Amino acid sequence: MNQPQYRPDIDGLRAVAVVSVILFHLGARPFSGGFVGVDIFFVISGYLITRIIVDAEKAGRFSYLGFYTRRARRLLPALLATIAVTFIVGATILLPEDFSRLSGSTVAAILAVTNIFYWNESGYFDVGSSLKPLLHTWSLAVEIQFYLIWPAFIIWLVRRKMVVAGISAAAIISFFACIYVMTIAPTTAFYFTPFRVFEFAIGGLVTATPRIRSARTIEGVYVAGLAAILWCVFRYTDSTSFPGWTALLPCFGTALAIYAGNARSSVLLCSRPAVWVGRISYSLYLVHWPLIVFARYGHEPPIPIAQQSALLACTFILAVVSFYAIEAPFRKQARRAVYVMAATVAVLISSTASQSLATGWPWRFSEGTLALYTPDRPALVKYVWANHVARSVVDDFRTPKTRILIVGDSQAADLTNMFVEAGEERTAEIITRTVYTECGIPYLPPAAAERFMTTINPMTTKDRSFVGRCLTLQKRFIESKALASADYVVVSYFWRDFELPYIDGMIAEIKSRTHAKLVLVGTKAFSSTPAQMAYRNGGLAGLEQFAYAHRDLKSTQAGDYIRSSGEPFLDVMQFVCPRAGFCNVLTDDGKPIYFELTHLTQDGARFLAKPVAETFESIITTTIVAPPS
């Protein structure tokens, strides 16, 4: 099967794509939309693969075996080497929970299903991307899955002389399916191949687009395409709703640049340095993310500029080794590639299976660090919400006890647990209402809330599917009979800086609906989990002082702002960190107080229950509650 004529401008586009992705992941501010580099790769792949298949089929030389053999030699050796090295390094430095998670993603990466694996992991209690060394392989999984369906589809179209119509139909169906799914499940639209096919198809359509003879027009097309790509790289941000409509600009920009690649304006991307970066772009992409994850693992983000530069240099060094020692040689040695790949897969799968059974090889760490390791994460998550959810089904108070309504996100769920553990329900009846943390604020009037969620709140501007759900939850809270009849309304939330200007409006709206006394609760959060802090601190000695230095300062600043509102304020963090330079990490009997960055374990809720409940009682007894009218 003949390959299409080599085009250096396409390697130049690959250079733009991979450098954009790497700098975005390094946190280089100008490249806030560098994630579109992945979409540039998708369009390039769609163009090249469609052209290869169409040309070979028309010449009567297409072979499925030849096609997939070439794809395997092109992609798998360097990918498997990266997976193997990542696993080995992970076994050296990752904490048990993180290493156990790596084992699952290792198998998923080998099977080319990491897009599905990470989609399945996504959710409120999902760990951050900085703890997922193989997260970037989701795009390779999408590409490999695309290769499984596209050849047969294109051959079917070629034989019926329907290439343009067929690819156009695939692009339109995929795109509008993506638009629809973005409104109900954006994570699905992001990770699943059917909702990315339109990007490959846009590239495929370039192969069938009639050529323009005007040199001036070609120049304009190329400049417009490259400008569109760069505009997205520098103007999109991680709060941009993506993919969907926003994916069209970088995809069409790439298609235009490919179409007009013979323009004189492409001279920069056809230069030797740009072409060389493009040639090693696959290895660059493979090695950059595990390197960044491991570099961050022992340090707090953001990455300083000096470290960014060092990581960039290391990325290129490792990519050169990967390209010249693995990627390039194995493209030409089919039999050797098969043997090595089979051996690598066998070793990796057997190792990950053994590692999973051992729950992350905890024997690698000291007893002190393991004391803070909380392996049963599902049970911890269940505990956080169980009491809060159980008290949310009641619409109004039913007893003559003191009536307390708690509203908020998982911070409110933690507060409910502390009240329950303190025995607060001996004298009080507690009802709860949940408003997702993604909503950004527990309540605003509908018009203001919708404007806030569609223009201010980055979590809902990126994921519009939350807007309707948040408005429903806020309405359920504000119209609740429990709000009207409560003695005390306690608002506990993970407060963020962009929410603070709206808190006064929230307070006014809530107080207009009830005679209850309003109590605001501050956020409690750290920048690292207890186990991570013990790992970075080198053990338990001095951990309380280390924890104090790793408080989430934005949460502390938000608490100071809310305190200034003049409303009664309960600062839970003052009990976690009772004095300057000291934060409790373990209970008196050595159990972790919290897991992840903010949520309490049951031991932690019990540890904080008494002082928090006593302070709450002190707050509510300082002001007489006005009787309902």
ZAFI-446184 format. One line per field, with one value per residue (C-alpha): residue number from 1; residue in one letter; chain; x, y, z. Coordinates in pm, whole numbers, plus 50000, padded with zeros to 5 digits. Layout:
ZAFI-446184
i	NUM, ...
aa	A, ...
ch	A, ...
u	X, ...
v	Y, ...
w	Z, ...
//
This chain:
ZAFI-446184
i	1, 2, 3, 4, 5, 6, 7, 8, 9, 10, 11, 12, 13, 14, 15, 16, 17, 18, 19, 20, 21, 22, 23, 24, 25, 26, 27, 28, 29, 30, 31, 32, 33, 34, 35, 36, 37, 38, 39, 40, 41, 42, 43, 44, 45, 46, 47, 48, 49, 50, 51, 52, 53, 54, 55, 56, 57, 58, 59, 60, 61, 62, 63, 64, 65, 66, 67, 68, 69, 70, 71, 72, 73, 74, 75, 76, 77, 78, 79, 80, 81, 82, 83, 84, 85, 86, 87, 88, 89, 90, 91, 92, 93, 94, 95, 96, 97, 98, 99, 100, 101, 102, 103, 104, 105, 106, 107, 108, 109, 110, 111, 112, 113, 114, 115, 116, 117, 118, 119, 120, 121, 122, 123, 124, 125, 126, 127, 128, 129, 130, 131, 132, 133, 134, 135, 136, 137, 138, 139, 140, 141, 142, 143, 144, 145, 146, 147, 148, 149, 150, 151, 152, 153, 154, 155, 156, 157, 158, 159, 160, 161, 162, 163, 164, 165, 166, 167, 168, 169, 170, 171, 172, 173, 174, 175, 176, 177, 178, 179, 180, 181, 182, 183, 184, 185, 186, 187, 188, 189, 190, 191, 192, 193, 194, 195, 196, 197, 198, 199, 200, 201, 202, 203, 204, 205, 206, 207, 208, 209, 210, 211, 212, 213, 214, 215, 216, 217, 218, 219, 220, 221, 222, 223, 224, 225, 226, 227, 228, 229, 230, 231, 232, 233, 234, 235, 236, 237, 238, 239, 240, 241, 242, 243, 244, 245, 246, 247, 248, 249, 250, 251, 252, 253, 254, 255, 256, 257, 258, 259, 260, 261, 262, 263, 264, 265, 266, 267, 268, 269, 270, 271, 272, 273, 274, 275, 276, 277, 278, 279, 280, 281, 282, 283, 284, 285, 286, 287, 288, 289, 290, 291, 292, 293, 294, 295, 296, 297, 298, 299, 300, 301, 302, 303, 304, 305, 306, 307, 308, 309, 310, 311, 312, 313, 314, 315, 316, 317, 318, 319, 320, 321, 322, 323, 324, 325, 326, 327, 328, 329, 330, 331, 332, 333, 334, 335, 336, 337, 338, 339, 340, 341, 342, 343, 344, 345, 346, 347, 348, 349, 350, 351, 352, 353, 354, 355, 356, 357, 358, 359, 360, 361, 362, 363, 364, 365, 366, 367, 368, 369, 370, 371, 372, 373, 374, 375, 376, 377, 378, 379, 380, 381, 382, 383, 384, 385, 386, 387, 388, 389, 390, 391, 392, 393, 394, 395, 396, 397, 398, 399, 400, 401, 402, 403, 404, 405, 406, 407, 408, 409, 410, 411, 412, 413, 414, 415, 416, 417, 418, 419, 420, 421, 422, 423, 424, 425, 426, 427, 428, 429, 430, 431, 432, 433, 434, 435, 436, 437, 438, 439, 440, 441, 442, 443, 444, 445, 446, 447, 448, 449, 450, 451, 452, 453, 454, 455, 456, 457, 458, 459, 460, 461, 462, 463, 464, 465, 466, 467, 468, 469, 470, 471, 472, 473, 474, 475, 476, 477, 478, 479, 480, 481, 482, 483, 484, 485, 486, 487, 488, 489, 490, 491, 492, 493, 494, 495, 496, 497, 498, 499, 500, 501, 502, 503, 504, 505, 506, 507, 508, 509, 510, 511, 512, 513, 514, 515, 516, 517, 518, 519, 520, 521, 522, 523, 524, 525, 526, 527, 528, 529, 530, 531, 532, 533, 534, 535, 536, 537, 538, 539, 540, 541, 542, 543, 544, 545, 546, 547, 548, 549, 550, 551, 552, 553, 554, 555, 556, 557, 558, 559, 560, 561, 562, 563, 564, 565, 566, 567, 568, 569, 570, 571, 572, 573, 574, 575, 576, 577, 578, 579, 580, 581, 582, 583, 584, 585, 586, 587, 588, 589, 590, 591, 592, 593, 594, 595, 596, 597, 598, 599, 600, 601, 602, 603, 604, 605, 606, 607, 608, 609, 610, 611, 612, 613, 614, 615, 616, 617, 618, 619, 620, 621, 622, 623, 624, 625, 626, 627, 628, 629
aa	M, N, Q, P, Q, Y, R, P, D, I, D, G, L, R, A, V, A, V, V, S, V, I, L, F, H, L, G, A, R, P, F, S, G, G, F, V, G, V, D, I, F, F, V, I, S, G, Y, L, I, T, R, I, I, V, D, A, E, K, A, G, R, F, S, Y, L, G, F, Y, T, R, R, A, R, R, L, L, P, A, L, L, A, T, I, A, V, T, F, I, V, G, A, T, I, L, L, P, E, D, F, S, R, L, S, G, S, T, V, A, A, I, L, A, V, T, N, I, F, Y, W, N, E, S, G, Y, F, D, V, G, S, S, L, K, P, L, L, H, T, W, S, L, A, V, E, I, Q, F, Y, L, I, W, P, A, F, I, I, W, L, V, R, R, K, M, V, V, A, G, I, S, A, A, A, I, I, S, F, F, A, C, I, Y, V, M, T, I, A, P, T, T, A, F, Y, F, T, P, F, R, V, F, E, F, A, I, G, G, L, V, T, A, T, P, R, I, R, S, A, R, T, I, E, G, V, Y, V, A, G, L, A, A, I, L, W, C, V, F, R, Y, T, D, S, T, S, F, P, G, W, T, A, L, L, P, C, F, G, T, A, L, A, I, Y, A, G, N, A, R, S, S, V, L, L, C, S, R, P, A, V, W, V, G, R, I, S, Y, S, L, Y, L, V, H, W, P, L, I, V, F, A, R, Y, G, H, E, P, P, I, P, I, A, Q, Q, S, A, L, L, A, C, T, F, I, L, A, V, V, S, F, Y, A, I, E, A, P, F, R, K, Q, A, R, R, A, V, Y, V, M, A, A, T, V, A, V, L, I, S, S, T, A, S, Q, S, L, A, T, G, W, P, W, R, F, S, E, G, T, L, A, L, Y, T, P, D, R, P, A, L, V, K, Y, V, W, A, N, H, V, A, R, S, V, V, D, D, F, R, T, P, K, T, R, I, L, I, V, G, D, S, Q, A, A, D, L, T, N, M, F, V, E, A, G, E, E, R, T, A, E, I, I, T, R, T, V, Y, T, E, C, G, I, P, Y, L, P, P, A, A, A, E, R, F, M, T, T, I, N, P, M, T, T, K, D, R, S, F, V, G, R, C, L, T, L, Q, K, R, F, I, E, S, K, A, L, A, S, A, D, Y, V, V, V, S, Y, F, W, R, D, F, E, L, P, Y, I, D, G, M, I, A, E, I, K, S, R, T, H, A, K, L, V, L, V, G, T, K, A, F, S, S, T, P, A, Q, M, A, Y, R, N, G, G, L, A, G, L, E, Q, F, A, Y, A, H, R, D, L, K, S, T, Q, A, G, D, Y, I, R, S, S, G, E, P, F, L, D, V, M, Q, F, V, C, P, R, A, G, F, C, N, V, L, T, D, D, G, K, P, I, Y, F, E, L, T, H, L, T, Q, D, G, A, R, F, L, A, K, P, V, A, E, T, F, E, S, I, I, T, T, T, I, V, A, P, P, S
ch	A, A, A, A, A, A, A, A, A, A, A, A, A, A, A, A, A, A, A, A, A, A, A, A, A, A, A, A, A, A, A, A, A, A, A, A, A, A, A, A, A, A, A, A, A, A, A, A, A, A, A, A, A, A, A, A, A, A, A, A, A, A, A, A, A, A, A, A, A, A, A, A, A, A, A, A, A, A, A, A, A, A, A, A, A, A, A, A, A, A, A, A, A, A, A, A, A, A, A, A, A, A, A, A, A, A, A, A, A, A, A, A, A, A, A, A, A, A, A, A, A, A, A, A, A, A, A, A, A, A, A, A, A, A, A, A, A, A, A, A, A, A, A, A, A, A, A, A, A, A, A, A, A, A, A, A, A, A, A, A, A, A, A, A, A, A, A, A, A, A, A, A, A, A, A, A, A, A, A, A, A, A, A, A, A, A, A, A, A, A, A, A, A, A, A, A, A, A, A, A, A, A, A, A, A, A, A, A, A, A, A, A, A, A, A, A, A, A, A, A, A, A, A, A, A, A, A, A, A, A, A, A, A, A, A, A, A, A, A, A, A, A, A, A, A, A, A, A, A, A, A, A, A, A, A, A, A, A, A, A, A, A, A, A, A, A, A, A, A, A, A, A, A, A, A, A, A, A, A, A, A, A, A, A, A, A, A, A, A, A, A, A, A, A, A, A, A, A, A, A, A, A, A, A, A, A, A, A, A, A, A, A, A, A, A, A, A, A, A, A, A, A, A, A, A, A, A, A, A, A, A, A, A, A, A, A, A, A, A, A, A, A, A, A, A, A, A, A, A, A, A, A, A, A, A, A, A, A, A, A, A, A, A, A, A, A, A, A, A, A, A, A, A, A, A, A, A, A, A, A, A, A, A, A, A, A, A, A, A, A, A, A, A, A, A, A, A, A, A, A, A, A, A, A, A, A, A, A, A, A, A, A, A, A, A, A, A, A, A, A, A, A, A, A, A, A, A, A, A, A, A, A, A, A, A, A, A, A, A, A, A, A, A, A, A, A, A, A, A, A, A, A, A, A, A, A, A, A, A, A, A, A, A, A, A, A, A, A, A, A, A, A, A, A, A, A, A, A, A, A, A, A, A, A, A, A, A, A, A, A, A, A, A, A, A, A, A, A, A, A, A, A, A, A, A, A, A, A, A, A, A, A, A, A, A, A, A, A, A, A, A, A, A, A, A, A, A, A, A, A, A, A, A, A, A, A, A, A, A, A, A, A, A, A, A, A, A, A, A, A, A, A, A, A, A, A, A, A, A, A, A, A, A, A, A, A, A, A, A, A, A, A, A, A, A, A, A, A, A, A, A, A, A, A, A, A, A, A, A, A, A, A, A, A, A, A, A, A, A, A, A, A, A, A, A, A, A, A, A, A, A, A, A, A, A, A, A, A, A, A, A, A, A, A, A, A, A, A, A
u	50000, 50164, 50186, 50081, 50350, 50534, 50420, 50650, 50375, 50176, 50469, 50477, 50111, 50193, 50460, 50205, 49966, 50210, 50382, 50043, 49937, 50264, 50272, 49906, 49977, 50282, 50058, 50211, 49947, 49945, 49861, 49534, 49362, 49650, 49428, 49297, 49625, 49455, 49184, 49448, 49592, 49245, 49191, 49539, 49475, 49138, 49300, 49595, 49405, 49121, 49368, 49565, 49252, 49088, 49405, 49482, 49127, 49103, 49431, 49306, 49585, 49408, 49474, 49323, 49619, 49865, 49675, 49650, 50006, 50136, 49916, 50034, 50402, 50345, 50161, 50216, 50593, 50640, 50303, 50381, 50727, 50574, 50317, 50587, 50819, 50525, 50427, 50782, 50820, 50474, 50574, 50864, 50693, 50311, 50113, 49915, 49581, 49735, 49944, 49642, 49456, 49752, 49729, 49372, 49460, 49762, 49540, 49295, 49577, 49700, 49349, 49299, 48998, 49137, 48877, 48609, 48814, 48854, 48495, 48382, 48602, 48474, 48251, 48250, 48477, 48709, 49076, 49250, 49416, 49753, 49731, 49667, 49993, 49820, 49527, 49658, 49620, 49244, 49303, 49509, 49227, 48984, 49218, 49268, 48892, 48847, 49088, 48871, 48565, 48692, 48862, 48556, 48334, 48556, 48597, 48220, 48184, 48457, 48297, 47965, 48126, 47977, 48291, 48199, 47835, 47920, 48193, 47976, 47688, 47917, 48049, 47702, 47557, 47856, 47864, 47498, 47505, 47796, 47599, 47305, 47515, 47700, 47370, 47312, 47649, 47949, 48202, 48054, 48082, 48443, 48564, 48353, 48468, 48129, 48114, 48464, 48424, 48326, 48678, 48838, 48573, 48653, 49007, 48879, 48674, 48989, 49096, 48789, 48784, 48857, 49184, 49193, 49434, 49462, 49787, 49648, 49343, 49558, 49763, 49447, 49309, 49631, 49666, 49299, 49340, 49655, 49501, 49197, 49419, 49630, 49328, 49191, 49527, 49558, 49193, 49022, 49053, 48987, 48640, 48552, 48268, 48435, 48390, 48078, 48049, 48380, 48560, 48467, 48706, 49030, 48912, 48818, 49133, 49342, 49150, 49216, 49587, 49610, 49419, 49646, 49967, 50154, 50113, 50426, 50300, 50371, 50744, 50784, 50605, 50806, 51133, 51371, 51314, 50933, 50942, 51177, 50944, 50655, 50840, 50893, 50551, 50405, 50687, 50666, 50298, 50351, 50623, 50518, 50221, 50368, 50675, 50462, 50252, 50555, 50727, 50418, 50361, 50608, 50541, 50260, 50121, 50156, 50483, 50742, 50878, 51223, 51072, 50850, 51162, 51339, 51037, 51014, 51381, 51340, 51033, 51235, 51525, 51298, 51107, 51430, 51526, 51178, 51172, 51519, 51547, 51191, 50944, 51147, 51329, 51015, 50828, 51060, 51094, 50756, 50851, 51065, 50790, 50535, 50756, 50853, 50496, 50357, 50618, 50556, 50179, 50218, 50451, 50240, 49910, 50053, 50220, 49910, 49692, 49928, 49952, 49575, 49531, 49785, 49589, 49880, 50173, 50144, 50455, 50661, 50587, 50651, 50389, 50359, 50259, 50027, 49852, 49709, 49624, 49248, 49202, 48825, 48734, 48379, 48293, 48433, 48230, 47919, 47965, 48001, 47657, 47454, 47326, 47273, 47074, 46864, 46750, 46677, 46363, 46151, 45969, 45889, 45966, 45755, 45865, 45864, 46244, 46468, 46435, 46763, 46778, 47125, 47180, 47486, 47723, 47951, 48068, 47710, 47715, 48025, 47853, 47549, 47778, 47942, 47601, 47485, 47805, 47770, 47418, 47265, 46945, 46864, 46738, 46704, 46540, 46765, 46645, 46890, 46889, 47163, 47285, 47575, 47911, 47909, 47614, 47853, 47617, 47330, 47073, 47011, 46683, 46624, 46712, 47026, 47117, 47090, 47303, 47557, 47574, 47605, 47855, 48036, 48060, 48334, 48195, 47855, 47983, 48191, 47919, 47580, 47402, 47430, 47234, 46888, 46969, 47109, 46805, 46585, 46786, 46788, 46412, 46356, 46553, 46398, 46041, 46082, 45830, 46125, 46282, 45971, 45933, 46299, 46448, 46796, 46916, 47277, 47448, 47765, 47944, 48280, 48313, 48521, 48642, 48410, 48108, 48187, 48030, 47699, 47684, 47508, 47235, 47202, 47170, 46902, 46697, 46710, 46620, 46325, 46178, 46221, 46234, 46499, 46840, 47096, 47436, 47710, 47978, 48332, 48511, 48767, 49026, 49390, 49598, 49708, 49562, 49696, 49887, 50040, 50149, 50309, 50487, 50615, 50701, 50898, 50682, 50462, 50717, 50623, 50321, 50091, 50323, 50357, 49977, 49941, 50162, 49941, 49604, 49393, 49454, 49177, 48925, 49069, 49037, 48680, 48601, 48738, 48515, 48203, 48279, 48274, 47912, 47800, 47600, 47677, 47975, 48091, 48455, 48510, 48871, 48954, 48902, 49107, 49383, 49333, 49645, 49899, 50147, 49945, 49670, 49528, 49577, 49517, 49269, 49394, 49409, 49600, 49318, 49303, 49067, 48991, 49049, 49105, 49146, 48841, 48605, 48594, 48628, 48389, 48674, 48733, 48365, 48365, 48689, 48545, 48184, 48190, 48375, 48180, 47842, 47927, 48032, 47713, 47507, 47694, 47622, 47250, 47193, 47339, 47037, 46668, 46491, 46188, 45868, 45709, 45441
v	50000, 50322, 50616, 50966, 51205, 51347, 51695, 51885, 52140, 51866, 51788, 52161, 52147, 51854, 52068, 52341, 52083, 51907, 52223, 52376, 52072, 52051, 52420, 52406, 52113, 52290, 52581, 52838, 53110, 53230, 52876, 52856, 52681, 52451, 52150, 52201, 52047, 51710, 51817, 51929, 51577, 51429, 51634, 51548, 51177, 51198, 51356, 51116, 50795, 50881, 50969, 50646, 50430, 50608, 50606, 50241, 50124, 50311, 50151, 49808, 49769, 49817, 49546, 49541, 49339, 49585, 49885, 49759, 49628, 49970, 50139, 49898, 49950, 50326, 50355, 50060, 50026, 50377, 50363, 50034, 50157, 50468, 50261, 50026, 50305, 50490, 50177, 50122, 50484, 50472, 50164, 50365, 50684, 50662, 50611, 50284, 50431, 50620, 50321, 50093, 50335, 50340, 49963, 49991, 50263, 50059, 49772, 50018, 50186, 49850, 49766, 50117, 50195, 50464, 50707, 50478, 50408, 50777, 50855, 50590, 50748, 51101, 51260, 51484, 51258, 51183, 51248, 51531, 51487, 51553, 51204, 51023, 50960, 50791, 51031, 51165, 50823, 50880, 51057, 50765, 50531, 50748, 50744, 50366, 50312, 50540, 50320, 50018, 50160, 50407, 50178, 49961, 50268, 50451, 50144, 50100, 50464, 50442, 50139, 50324, 50653, 50826, 50945, 51311, 51246, 50965, 51149, 51462, 51261, 51104, 51447, 51601, 51313, 51297, 51674, 51719, 51412, 51578, 51903, 51716, 51506, 51820, 51944, 51633, 51462, 51671, 51423, 51158, 51393, 51464, 51106, 50892, 50830, 50868, 51230, 51300, 51135, 51469, 51600, 51314, 51349, 51719, 51613, 51341, 51588, 51781, 51487, 51534, 51914, 52058, 52247, 52625, 52753, 53113, 53154, 53459, 53267, 52979, 53222, 53366, 53023, 52913, 53230, 53209, 52847, 52908, 53220, 53019, 52758, 53015, 53215, 52901, 52818, 53163, 53252, 52932, 52840, 52535, 52678, 52681, 52441, 52177, 51995, 52100, 52429, 52548, 52251, 52364, 52658, 52465, 52176, 52391, 52596, 52279, 52163, 52495, 52480, 52124, 52220, 52518, 52361, 52451, 52823, 53032, 53134, 52781, 52843, 52871, 52542, 52381, 52487, 52219, 52287, 52278, 51964, 51792, 51868, 51740, 51417, 51344, 51485, 51144, 51064, 51415, 51367, 51027, 51124, 51475, 51400, 51121, 51338, 51634, 51417, 51261, 51600, 51748, 51451, 51562, 51934, 52183, 52340, 52570, 52474, 52754, 52890, 52743, 52399, 52442, 52504, 52202, 51978, 52102, 52020, 51674, 51612, 51674, 51459, 51165, 51211, 51200, 50875, 50733, 50834, 50726, 50415, 50283, 50459, 50495, 50156, 49954, 50105, 49909, 49583, 49414, 49075, 49220, 49470, 49190, 48990, 49287, 49418, 49079, 49038, 49389, 49336, 49004, 49148, 49458, 49276, 49015, 49288, 49505, 49208, 49121, 49483, 49529, 49229, 49384, 49718, 49923, 49742, 49929, 49750, 50009, 50278, 50338, 50267, 50639, 50715, 50414, 50537, 50812, 50584, 50530, 50244, 50195, 50510, 50406, 50351, 50695, 50864, 50678, 50798, 51162, 51166, 50905, 51121, 51427, 51238, 51057, 51392, 51551, 51352, 51527, 51843, 51997, 51960, 51714, 51750, 52030, 52020, 52302, 52312, 52325, 52337, 52266, 52352, 52320, 52080, 51815, 52072, 52070, 51690, 51696, 51942, 51715, 51428, 51636, 51732, 51371, 51246, 51517, 51398, 51727, 51547, 51481, 51838, 51935, 51809, 51837, 51864, 51902, 52032, 51973, 52227, 52089, 52255, 52299, 52538, 52793, 52933, 52787, 53037, 53335, 53446, 53241, 53516, 53616, 53250, 53161, 53462, 53370, 53011, 53093, 53379, 53379, 53030, 52841, 52502, 52564, 52765, 52460, 52207, 52359, 52038, 52157, 52477, 52319, 52082, 52364, 52583, 52290, 52228, 52596, 52615, 52309, 52478, 52824, 52693, 52431, 52438, 52363, 52699, 52889, 52706, 52659, 52816, 52814, 52797, 52683, 52742, 52538, 52545, 52520, 52893, 53018, 53366, 53421, 53347, 53605, 53913, 53725, 53620, 53938, 53878, 53518, 53628, 53886, 53635, 53367, 53613, 53739, 53387, 53299, 53434, 53180, 53287, 53243, 53089, 53079, 52809, 52845, 52600, 52358, 52244, 52164, 52157, 51795, 51478, 51356, 51070, 51306, 51543, 51262, 51146, 51497, 51562, 51239, 51089, 51190, 51395, 51762, 51676, 51919, 52207, 52085, 52067, 52428, 52540, 52345, 52488, 52597, 52970, 53062, 52894, 53086, 53414, 53329, 53264, 53604, 53768, 53583, 53668, 54036, 54003, 54051, 53728, 53466, 53268, 52919, 52861, 52483, 52531, 52687, 52345, 52168, 52427, 52550, 52768, 52929, 52683, 52375, 52173, 51844, 51563, 51262, 51197, 51131, 50759, 50813, 50793, 51029, 51321, 51371, 51211, 51377, 51751, 51844, 51560, 51417, 51053, 50923, 50941, 51301, 51392, 51247, 51430, 51768, 51705, 51833, 52165, 52243, 52164, 52363, 52664, 52639, 52632, 52940, 53122, 53048, 53148, 53497, 53621, 53564, 53415, 53610, 53401, 53321, 53566
w	50000, 49879, 50114, 50001, 49891, 50192, 50294, 50530, 50605, 50778, 51004, 51073, 51177, 51402, 51563, 51633, 51779, 52010, 52134, 52211, 52412, 52604, 52695, 52799, 53029, 53170, 53264, 53029, 53046, 52684, 52570, 52766, 52474, 52386, 52439, 52082, 51968, 52012, 51768, 51520, 51536, 51479, 51162, 51031, 51094, 50921, 50617, 50590, 50663, 50425, 50151, 50201, 50190, 49895, 49683, 49759, 49694, 49366, 49259, 49369, 49625, 49957, 50215, 50564, 50689, 50540, 50676, 51033, 51033, 50938, 51199, 51467, 51382, 51378, 51711, 51940, 52005, 52142, 52321, 52494, 52588, 52744, 52932, 53061, 53180, 53336, 53526, 53653, 53768, 53923, 54120, 54257, 54370, 54364, 54682, 54698, 54591, 54302, 54194, 54211, 53986, 53748, 53712, 53585, 53338, 53222, 53112, 52957, 52763, 52632, 52516, 52368, 52586, 52819, 52689, 52832, 53146, 53233, 53135, 53383, 53653, 53598, 53860, 54165, 54369, 54079, 54151, 53969, 53631, 53797, 53952, 53621, 53433, 53139, 53106, 52775, 52613, 52591, 52258, 52126, 52224, 52027, 51726, 51737, 51768, 51468, 51272, 51345, 51169, 50910, 50651, 50593, 50579, 50327, 50106, 50103, 49995, 49727, 49567, 49549, 49443, 49748, 49925, 49965, 50050, 50290, 50480, 50493, 50636, 50897, 50993, 51023, 51223, 51456, 51508, 51590, 51810, 51990, 52024, 52176, 52413, 52527, 52671, 52884, 52935, 52824, 52960, 52732, 52434, 52527, 52561, 52329, 51972, 51796, 51912, 51778, 51436, 51281, 51350, 51157, 50887, 50838, 50760, 50532, 50330, 50241, 50020, 49802, 49787, 49438, 49412, 49384, 49121, 49238, 49433, 49613, 49726, 49845, 50052, 50206, 50285, 50455, 50660, 50765, 50870, 51072, 51230, 51338, 51502, 51684, 51796, 51965, 52120, 52277, 52345, 52456, 52824, 53039, 53110, 52739, 52667, 52453, 52213, 52020, 51836, 51979, 51819, 51469, 51456, 51525, 51308, 51009, 51065, 51042, 50736, 50561, 50649, 50511, 50196, 50126, 50253, 49936, 50008, 50039, 50384, 50505, 50482, 50859, 50928, 50647, 50805, 50930, 51303, 51268, 51053, 51298, 51591, 51381, 51305, 51674, 51775, 51857, 52097, 52240, 52307, 52466, 52711, 52813, 53038, 53255, 53303, 53417, 53649, 53818, 53849, 54014, 54240, 54503, 54469, 54486, 54167, 53985, 53819, 53845, 53518, 53581, 53636, 53330, 53123, 53271, 53209, 52851, 52795, 52954, 52737, 52421, 52542, 52623, 52298, 52096, 52269, 52210, 51844, 51739, 51959, 51938, 51711, 51391, 51399, 51470, 51177, 50947, 51143, 51142, 51287, 51564, 51645, 51688, 51924, 52139, 52158, 52254, 52529, 52662, 52673, 52855, 53119, 53175, 53210, 53448, 53656, 53676, 53771, 54056, 54164, 54172, 54399, 54635, 54640, 54523, 54684, 55017, 55149, 54958, 55218, 55587, 55851, 55915, 55558, 55544, 55858, 55639, 55348, 55311, 55065, 55084, 54896, 54795, 55163, 55250, 54977, 55087, 55443, 55335, 55176, 55364, 55652, 55434, 55170, 55431, 55573, 55236, 55155, 55418, 55303, 55643, 56011, 56208, 56570, 56828, 56848, 56730, 56349, 56153, 55772, 55626, 55259, 55040, 54867, 55018, 55273, 55400, 55398, 55620, 55854, 55875, 55971, 56244, 56386, 56378, 56542, 56810, 56896, 56788, 56694, 57059, 57075, 56709, 56394, 56089, 55729, 55441, 55087, 54831, 54577, 54371, 54410, 54030, 54069, 54215, 54478, 54685, 54561, 54337, 54176, 53858, 53608, 53797, 53858, 53490, 53395, 53663, 53541, 53173, 53195, 53533, 53681, 53489, 53594, 53432, 53136, 53047, 53129, 53044, 53145, 53506, 53450, 53443, 53729, 53941, 53885, 53990, 54309, 54398, 54344, 54563, 54841, 54820, 54790, 55061, 55344, 55570, 55478, 55580, 55911, 56012, 56322, 56171, 55811, 55781, 55446, 55405, 55070, 54896, 54845, 54551, 54466, 54169, 54392, 54658, 54488, 54476, 54841, 54959, 54702, 54817, 55180, 55096, 54897, 55167, 55445, 55243, 55249, 55616, 55968, 56055, 56174, 55896, 55970, 55706, 55728, 55594, 55368, 55507, 55253, 55198, 54881, 54938, 55084, 55422, 55258, 55002, 55276, 55475, 55158, 55081, 55445, 55469, 55748, 56041, 56234, 56197, 55980, 56164, 56080, 55721, 55691, 55808, 55520, 55279, 55367, 55071, 55105, 54859, 55090, 55386, 55197, 55098, 55465, 55560, 55299, 55416, 55778, 55680, 55560, 55920, 55928, 56196, 56070, 56169, 56079, 56077, 55972, 56309, 56467, 56202, 56249, 56609, 56617, 56390, 56244, 56342, 56169, 56292, 56042, 56268, 56545, 56898, 56818, 56491, 56233, 55931, 55987, 55620, 55281, 54945, 54992, 55195, 55293, 55642, 55732, 55997, 56247, 56140, 56176, 56527, 56611, 56510, 56611, 56969, 56918, 56599, 56761, 57074, 56866, 56662, 56981, 57101, 56772, 56766, 57128, 57080, 56883, 56946, 56647, 56530, 56533, 56197, 56093
//
